[in-house]
């Protein structure tokens, strides 16, 4: 994987961590490090967002499934390789399903 892709993945993980930290929320804890973010919710079902350097992807895993997101140069965003949905919107949906409220990650 090239350095630009690595920087892009690390940048999205760092930005997500900052945005999540900005939400003063007691309903989940954030663990960050080693190329991943883990959101631990009260229901003990974590949401894991991780760097997959070899594939140049961001992976999202939660008890209901897992998805791989590729950088789409044309749209300037991360898109799911199977569903075609955008990373931040997908994460907002998953978090809303857990909390019952929408947190903006943009």
ZIZIHU-V821770 format. One record per helix or strand of 3 or more residues. SS is the DSSP state (~ for helix, > for strand). FROM is the first residue (numbers start at 0). TO is the last residue. If there is no record, write none. Layout:
ss->SS from->FROM to->TO
ss->SS from->FROM to->TO
//
This chain:
ss->~ from->2 to->21
ss->> from->27 to->32
ss->> from->35 to->40
ss->> from->46 to->51
ss->> from->56 to->61
ss->> from->64 to->71
ss->> from->76 to->79
ss->~ from->86 to->98
//
